[in-house]
């Protein structure tokens, strides 16, 4: 009981600090925009990326689902804060050097995103197929629904299987805008014999692998192409 009380108090204190920080940040944005300190506004906005990025990283580590791509959030935040401080308080030489480095920084971010997507494509197209080798019929017992303003409504089926005398519920949390399943339908999936929670749907995995491969090649290829054109014109 005492631990629960301490946890509740700790959560309340963190919540209050978070609200105060959020309100103070908005006040800082208004003040900077009203007093000709637009560069510092970028830095204040960048701290949102930094703080929220740290929270997301901590949450993902706690869930044991850490994805390196989320490191971009705090990195972008740090870059925005540093750039804003240099632009606002640095001399002309420092500002010019920072502006010259900006295109390279953007290209680097694109490249890192592309590499991460290619690693993901390799993971789901090769490594996952090596782990998941057992084919089994799964019954759809529910359809999760998620709504996002730009993507619209998307769906993710929840399956139930009987494996080694146990009834197991499965969901890969991969949402798509098309859903042809309804509760009660049966679908063939491939599971990892050692960990049934690790599974894939053959058709969905193929589409996702192709999309990730194309997306990753575009994001890694674009910076390389720009650098090549730059070197050619030197």
N, C-alpha and C positions, 0 to 999 in steps of 0.2 A: 504493500500500500504506500509506504514511504517513497519507494522508487518511482511509482506512478505519479505521486504528487510532485516530486522533484522534476520529473520529465515534463509534466504539465507546466510548471513554473518556468522551466528552461525554454519550452516552446513559446510561451507567452512573451517572455523577454525578447527572444529572437524575432517574434512577429512584430513587436512594438518597434524594435530597432530598424527592422526592414521597412516599416511604414514611414518612420521618421526620415530614413535615408531616401526613400522614394520621393517624399514630398519635398525634401531639401534639394534633391537633384532637379526636380521640376522648377523650383524657385530659382536655382542657379541658371537653368536654361533661359528662363524669362529675363533674369537680370542681365546675363551676358548679351542676349539679343537686343536688349533695350539700351545698352551702353557701349555698343560698337566692339564687343568682344566675341564676334562670331566664331573665331577660331577655337576659343575655349568652349563654346557650345558643342563643337565637334568632340572635344575631349570629354565633356560631361556625358554626351551621348555614348561615347566609347566605353565609359565605365559601366554602362548597362550591359554591354557585351561581356565585359570582364567579370562582373559580379554574377550575372545569370549563367555565364559559362562555367564558373567555379561551382555554382549550385548544381548545374546539370551534370558535371563531371563527378561530383561527390555522390549524387543520386545514382548514376550509372555504375560507379564502383561498388556502391552498397548493394545494388541488384546483381552484381557480377556480370554486367552486360556492357562493359566499357567499350566504346567505339572511338578510336583515335581521331576520327574526323571532327569530333566535338571540341578538340583542342583548338580548332580554328577560331571559336568564339572568343576565348580569352586572349588569343594572339591578336585578333583584329582589334579587340578592346585596348590592349596595350599599345598597339601601333597607332590607334586613333588618339590616345592620350598623349603619347610621346610626340606625335606629329603636331598636335594642337599646341603643346607647350613650346616646341621649337618655333612654330610659325608666329606665335604671339610674343614670345620673349627673346627669340634668337636674333642674331645679326643677319644681314643680307646674304652673306656667304653660306651660313648654316641653312637658311630657308631655301636658297637655290639648290644646295646639295640634296636637301630633303625632297624637293620637287622632282629633281632628276632621278631619285631613287624610287619615287612613287610607282612609275610604270613597271619597274622590275618587281616591286613588292606585290602588285596586283597579279602579274604573270606567275609569280611563285605560288600565290594562293591558288590560282587556277590549276597549276601543275600538281600541287599537293592533293587537291580535291580529286583530280583525275587519277592519280596514283592510288588513292584510297578506294575509288570506285572500281578500278581494275583489280585490286586485291580482293574486293568483295565479289566481283564476277568470277575470279578464280576459285574463291572459296565455295560458292554455291554451285558452280558448274563442274568442278573436279573433286575438291576435298569432301564436299557433302555427299557426292555420289560414291566416293570410296568408303565413307562411314556407313551410309544408309544403303543396305543391300537386301532387306527383307520386305517383300511385298505383302500387303495385307488390306483387307476391306475395312473401311472406316465409315461409320454412320454419322451423318451430320445431325447434331442435336440442337444447334443454335446458330444464329448469324449475328455477329457483332457489327454494329453500325457506327460509323464515325463521320462527322460533318465538318468540313473545312471550307472557308469562304471561297478560296480560289479553286479548290479541287472538287467541291461539291460533296455529294454523299458517296462513301466507299464502304466496302463490306469485307468481312473476314469470317470464314466458317469455323465453327468449333466442332471437333470430331470426338467420337468415342470408339475405342477399339477394345477387343478382348485379346489379351496377349499373356501367355504363360499363366493362365488361370486368374488374371487380374483384369478388372475393368479400368481403363485409363482414358482420361480426357486430354485432348490435344488441341493446341491452337498455336500457330506460328506467328501471329500478330502481323501478318503481311496483308495489307488492305488493298483492294482494287476497286475500280469503278464499275466493273461488271461482275455480276453474280448470278450463276445459273442454278445454284443449289438452293434447296429449301430443307427445313428440318424433316428428317426421315429418309432423305436420299442417301445412297451409298456411293462412295468413291474409293478408287484404288489409290493408296498412298504407299510410299517407301519409307520404312523406319530404320533407325539404327538398332540392331539386335541387342546392343548393350545399353542403349538409352532410348527408349521409345519416344521420349519427348523431342528427340532430334529426328525430324522427318521432313519430307518434301513431297509436293504434288508434281508429278512429271511434267505436265503441260505448263503449269505456272512457272516452274523453275527454268524451263527452256526460254520462255519469253523474257523473264527477269534477267537471265544470263546475257541474252542478246542485247537487251536494252542497256544493261550496265556496261557491257563491253563497248558499245557504240558511244555511250555517254562518256566513259572514261577515256577513250581514244581522242574524242573531241577536246576534252579539257586538258589532256597531256600534250596533244599535238599542236594546239593553238599557240601556247607559249614557245614551243620549239620552233614553230614556223616564224613567229615574230622575231625571235633571236636570230634565226638564219637570215631573214630579210635584212635585219639591222646590220649584221656582219657583212653581208654582200654590198651594202651601200656605204660602208666605211672607207 
